[in-house]
Amino acid sequence: MEKMKVAMYYNNNDVRIEEMPVPEISDKELLVRVEASGICGSDVMEWYRVKKAPLVLGHEISGVIVKTGKNVKTFKTGDRVFVTHHVPCNECEYCKRGQHTLCRTLHSTRFYPGGFSQYLRVPEINVKIGTFKLPDEISFDEGTFIEPLACVIRGFRIAGFKPHRVFLIIGSGIAGLLNIKMAKTLDAEKIFATDINKFRLDFAKKTGADVAIHAKENINNVIREYNNGELPDYVILCTGAPTAVTQALNSVAPGGTILFFAPTEPGVEIPFPLFDLWNKQISMFSTYAGAPDDIKEAIKLLKSKKIKVTDMITHKLPMDKTPEGFKLVAEAKKSIKVIIEPNK
């Protein structure tokens, strides 16, 4: 039986390179050789991942089909593809209402064994709903941004963000930077970004933020200084730090919108200034994941280069250095996008 390498996750500081059999596929499935796999911030959420360990993580992948089931007609060997791990049923009430990421099927589906492996088995439902041909204009590296960009696209749509408004992005990791780039496509009047890390603040400026603010500063005072005394119309929370949540609640302008893009850990309670939010008539939205239409839009934006992402890649590592990659992302000091190349 042919073997392949995988990066088995036990915790953020214990990722082991192990061997598993190359998956067998059924007549309705695909076998994909993984060319690039991004390490997502959610991959290093230890409180969430450790309880399911050991497992092979990785969901931001691009690759090449190396084997097709005999009943698969829409794809062929050699096709370059992006495959999403979570797919909706498109039949339940949530899906019919356009709330695909609340679909129970979406929360239960995944490919096998995970993106940090040399090969993936793509189940039938993922072949039908979650596999997309990668245009020639999108490299394998750029393909690892499709899933996180789809999440951002969905958030913007759910929150109803309009062009020519003022944005505050709290947290300038990969999610925050993609939100900055998305705000740029709406011709944002001004974009403010915050973080506790100078490396990331510098990246926020390079990515398109007009003003990058250290989180220890008086953020509202800085914003007012550069925004004619006004607070931002839209606030996007891209970190789960409780102090950042409080900042989001306090920083939005009257009539504005807060998008909770990132969660706190379970059980964390945040004081809720209900009167102020009521009095200011604030709208609040939360978002999770991306659905097939969001993925199609992400591919379109990347293909057209309306959103460019290669400037965010700080590290590309072979499979054997995946443990180093996890530490880089978990420490969040000198990295933005870390890509693993499982077959190198």
C-alpha positions in Angstrom: 0.0 0.0 0.0 1.4 3.4 -1.1 2.2 5.7 1.8 2.2 9.5 2.1 3.4 12.1 4.6 1.0 14.0 6.8 1.5 16.6 9.5 -0.4 15.3 12.5 -1.5 17.9 14.9 -1.3 17.2 18.7 -1.0 20.8 19.9 0.6 24.0 18.6 4.0 22.9 19.8 3.6 19.3 18.8 3.0 18.7 15.1 4.6 15.5 13.9 5.4 14.3 10.4 3.9 10.9 10.1 2.9 8.4 7.4 -0.5 7.3 6.3 -1.7 5.2 3.4 -2.6 7.3 0.3 -6.4 7.4 0.4 -8.5 5.1 -1.8 -11.3 6.7 -3.7 -14.8 5.5 -4.7 -16.4 5.8 -8.1 -17.7 9.3 -7.2 -14.6 10.8 -5.6 -11.4 12.5 -6.5 -7.8 12.1 -5.3 -5.9 15.4 -5.3 -2.2 16.0 -4.9 -1.8 19.0 -2.6 0.5 21.6 -4.0 0.0 24.3 -1.4 -1.8 24.5 1.9 -2.1 27.6 4.0 -1.9 27.6 7.8 -5.0 29.5 9.0 -5.3 31.4 12.3 -8.0 28.9 13.3 -5.6 26.1 12.9 -3.7 27.4 15.9 -6.8 28.0 18.1 -5.6 25.5 20.6 -8.8 25.7 22.7 -10.7 24.5 19.7 -8.2 22.1 18.1 -6.7 20.2 21.0 -10.0 18.5 22.0 -10.1 16.8 18.6 -6.4 15.9 18.4 -4.6 14.1 17.0 -5.7 15.0 13.5 -4.5 16.4 10.2 -5.5 20.0 9.8 -5.5 22.2 6.8 -8.4 23.6 4.7 -6.8 26.4 2.6 -5.6 24.1 -0.3 -4.9 24.0 -4.0 -3.7 21.1 -6.0 -3.9 18.8 -9.0 -6.3 15.9 -9.6 -4.3 12.7 -9.9 -7.2 10.2 -10.0 -10.9 10.4 -10.7 -13.6 8.0 -9.8 -15.2 6.4 -12.9 -18.5 8.2 -12.4 -16.9 11.7 -12.1 -17.6 13.5 -15.3 -17.0 17.2 -14.4 -13.3 16.8 -13.7 -10.3 15.0 -15.2 -6.8 14.0 -14.2 -4.5 16.9 -14.4 -7.0 19.6 -13.6 -5.7 22.3 -11.2 -8.3 22.8 -8.5 -9.3 24.5 -5.3 -11.2 22.3 -2.9 -13.2 23.5 0.1 -13.6 21.3 3.1 -17.0 22.5 4.3 -19.9 22.3 1.9 -23.7 23.0 2.4 -26.5 20.7 1.3 -28.3 23.5 -0.6 -31.6 21.9 0.5 -32.3 22.7 4.1 -34.1 25.8 5.3 -30.9 27.6 6.2 -29.6 27.1 2.6 -32.9 28.2 1.1 -32.7 31.4 3.1 -29.1 32.1 1.9 -27.7 31.2 5.4 -25.5 28.4 4.0 -22.9 28.6 6.7 -25.5 27.6 9.3 -26.3 24.4 7.4 -25.7 21.3 9.5 -24.2 19.5 6.5 -21.6 22.3 6.1 -20.6 21.8 9.7 -20.1 18.1 9.3 -18.4 17.8 5.9 -14.6 17.7 5.3 -12.1 16.2 3.0 -9.7 13.4 4.1 -7.4 13.5 5.9 -6.7 17.3 5.8 -4.7 19.8 3.9 -1.4 19.1 5.5 -1.0 15.9 3.6 0.5 15.0 0.3 -2.9 13.7 -1.1 -6.5 14.3 -0.3 -9.6 12.2 -0.8 -12.4 14.5 -1.9 -15.9 13.0 -1.0 -18.8 13.0 -3.4 -20.6 16.0 -1.9 -17.3 18.0 -2.0 -16.8 17.0 -5.6 -20.3 18.2 -6.5 -20.4 21.4 -4.4 -16.9 22.2 -3.2 -14.4 21.6 -6.0 -13.5 24.5 -8.4 -11.1 24.5 -11.3 -8.3 26.9 -10.7 -7.9 29.4 -13.5 -4.4 29.7 -15.1 -4.2 33.2 -13.8 -4.3 32.0 -10.2 -1.1 30.2 -8.9 -1.2 27.4 -6.3 0.0 29.9 -3.7 -2.8 32.4 -4.6 -5.2 29.5 -4.4 -4.6 29.1 -0.7 -6.3 32.5 -0.3 -9.5 31.5 -1.9 -11.1 30.2 1.3 -10.2 33.0 3.6 -11.1 35.6 1.0 -14.5 33.9 0.6 -15.1 34.4 4.3 -14.4 38.1 4.0 -16.6 38.4 1.0 -19.5 36.8 2.9 -18.9 39.1 5.9 -19.1 42.2 3.7 -22.3 41.1 2.1 -24.0 40.1 5.3 -23.1 43.4 7.0 -24.2 45.3 3.9 -21.1 47.4 3.7 -21.4 50.3 1.2 -18.7 52.1 -0.8 -17.0 55.4 0.3 -17.3 54.8 4.0 -14.8 54.9 6.8 -13.5 51.5 8.1 -11.8 50.4 11.3 -10.2 46.9 11.2 -9.3 45.6 14.6 -6.5 43.0 14.3 -4.1 43.0 11.4 -3.4 39.3 10.9 -4.3 37.6 7.6 -8.0 38.1 8.2 -7.6 41.8 9.0 -5.4 42.4 6.0 -7.9 40.7 3.7 -10.6 42.8 5.1 -8.4 45.9 4.4 -8.0 44.8 0.8 -11.7 44.1 0.5 -12.5 47.6 1.9 -10.2 49.0 -0.8 -12.4 47.5 -3.5 -15.3 49.5 -2.1 -13.2 52.7 -2.5 -13.3 53.2 1.2 -13.0 56.9 2.2 -10.5 56.0 4.9 -9.2 52.7 6.5 -7.9 52.5 10.1 -6.2 49.4 11.3 -5.0 48.3 14.8 -2.8 45.6 16.2 -0.4 45.0 19.1 2.4 44.0 16.8 4.5 46.5 14.9 5.3 43.9 12.1 1.6 43.5 11.4 0.9 47.3 11.7 3.6 47.8 9.0 1.9 45.2 6.9 -1.5 46.9 7.4 0.0 50.1 6.0 1.5 48.3 3.0 -1.8 46.5 2.4 -3.8 49.7 2.2 -4.6 51.1 5.7 -4.4 54.9 5.8 -3.6 54.9 9.5 -2.2 52.0 11.5 -2.7 52.4 15.3 -1.0 50.4 18.1 -3.8 48.9 20.2 -2.3 50.5 23.4 -2.9 54.0 22.1 -6.2 55.8 22.5 -7.6 54.5 19.3 -10.7 56.7 19.2 -8.7 59.8 19.7 -6.4 58.9 16.8 -9.3 58.1 14.6 -11.0 61.4 15.4 -7.7 63.3 14.7 -7.5 61.9 11.2 -11.3 61.7 10.5 -12.6 65.2 11.1 -13.6 64.4 14.7 -15.8 61.4 13.7 -15.6 57.7 14.5 -15.7 55.0 11.7 -18.9 53.9 10.0 -17.8 50.3 10.0 -15.9 48.3 12.5 -14.6 44.8 11.7 -13.3 42.7 14.6 -10.6 40.3 13.5 -9.3 39.2 16.8 -11.0 37.4 19.7 -9.2 39.4 22.5 -11.8 40.6 25.0 -10.2 44.1 25.0 -10.6 44.3 21.3 -14.3 43.4 21.5 -14.8 46.2 23.9 -12.9 48.5 21.6 -15.2 47.5 18.7 -18.3 48.3 20.8 -16.9 51.7 21.8 -15.5 52.8 18.4 -18.4 52.8 16.0 -20.1 56.0 14.8 -23.8 56.6 15.4 -25.7 54.6 12.8 -22.7 52.5 12.1 -22.1 48.7 11.8 -20.0 46.3 13.7 -19.0 43.0 12.0 -17.8 40.3 14.4 -15.4 38.4 12.1 -13.5 36.6 14.8 -14.8 34.9 18.0 -13.7 35.0 21.6 -13.0 31.7 23.3 -16.2 29.9 24.4 -17.6 31.1 27.7 -16.1 34.6 27.5 -18.6 37.3 28.4 -18.2 40.9 27.4 -19.9 43.8 29.2 -22.5 45.1 26.7 -23.2 48.8 26.7 -26.8 48.3 25.6 -28.0 51.9 26.1 -25.1 53.4 24.1 -25.6 50.8 21.2 -29.4 51.4 21.3 -29.0 55.2 21.5 -26.5 55.2 18.6 -28.7 52.8 16.6 -25.8 50.4 15.9 -26.2 47.3 13.7 -24.2 44.2 14.6 -23.5 41.1 12.5 -21.5 38.0 12.9 -20.1 35.8 10.1 -18.6 32.4 9.7 -17.0 30.6 6.8 -17.9 31.0 3.1 -20.4 29.3 0.8 -19.9 28.3 -2.8 -21.1 31.7 -4.2 -18.6 33.4 -2.0 -15.8 31.1 -3.3 -16.8 31.9 -6.9 -16.5 35.6 -6.1 -13.1 35.1 -4.4 -11.8 33.2 -7.5 -13.1 36.0 -9.7 -11.4 38.7 -7.7 -8.1 36.8 -7.6 -8.2 36.0 -11.3 -8.8 39.7 -12.2 -6.1 40.8 -9.8 -8.6 43.2 -8.3 -7.3 41.8 -5.0 -3.7 40.8 -5.0 -2.4 38.5 -2.2 1.1 37.4 -2.9 2.5 40.4 -1.0 1.1 38.7 2.2 3.1 35.5 1.8 6.0 35.6 4.3 6.9 31.9 4.4 6.8 28.9 2.1 7.9 25.7 3.8 8.2 22.0 2.8 6.2 19.3 4.6 9.0 18.5 7.0 9.0 22.1 8.3 5.3 22.2 9.1 5.9 22.2 12.8 8.0 25.4 12.3 5.1 26.9 10.3 2.6 26.2 13.1 4.9 27.9 15.7 5.3 30.9 13.4 1.5 31.3 13.1 0.9 30.6 16.8 3.4 33.2 17.9 2.0 35.8 15.4 5.1 37.9 15.5 7.0 37.7 12.2 4.7 36.0 9.9 1.5 36.8 7.9 0.7 34.0 5.4 2.6 30.7 6.0 2.2 28.2 3.2 3.1 24.5 3.4 4.1 22.7 0.2 3.4 19.0 1.2 5.1 17.5 -1.9 8.4 19.3 -1.4 
